Amino acid sequence: LKDTYAITGASHVLALSGLHLGIIYMLLSFLTVGHRWQTMTQIFIVMSVWLFVFLVGMSSSVVRSAIMLSVYALLQLGYREKMSINTLAFTAIVMLMANPLSLFDVGFQMSFMAVFFILLFMPLFNELIAQKNLMSHRVVKWFWSIFAVSCAAQIGVAPLIAYYFGRFSTYFLLTNLIVLPAAMLILYLSLVVLLIPSFAYLLLYIVSRLNAALIRIASMPYASIEDLHPSIMQVVMIYVIILAGYILMERLLRIKALPAGEC
């Protein structure tokens, strides 16, 4: 089953990461909404998040998410920009100061590259479709957000996956359109089951359907390209090409946004 998730490009939902911490943060924020003591509320939420981090073993991806959420909570009190590349860079500095060898950890590299490219490419992807169309069609906005996040994250981690694991999942977009909504539903239902155990049957059904769908995708022709062995220099050059493509895309969108006379 783990190999099926790896072939289809869905392994990220099995790793503890920002998805899980984000759900905890949103639930606690929802439960404490409307309270006057905003500072105390944010401190309580951050302490709860870090308690979860200690309970699950403090892996790189979870620690990265916890630090970013802590900075997010701090900036929220000051009404400043909450999630940015500066926040990610600050998180990396803190983690590397605590343990410089984290730089050579595969989980550390993939976690930061995925978030970095999401923060980098999401603004550009959002400019490809008129915002009024996204705001007027919630379903389109939902599908587009999953598509954009999946593409951005895959762009960031694909060279590393090829280098460390020798694999590229070709149906990652189809996989994420199924996996991300299912994972959110499974995690929320898991919390509901703690209060209402009878919902466990529904939870088991959704998990089994998700696994069956991924098995079907993994059996499709050319589900993954195997035996890739790029060198470190080739991986670096791939990232250089990706960043060059980002700069080109940004310039083209900027030119497109100019009035006709200025073009």
Salt bridges, closest charged atoms under 4 A:
ASP3 OD1 - ARG167 NH2 3.72
GLU226 OE2 - ARG167 NE 2.87
GLU250 OE2 - ARG254 NH2 3.59
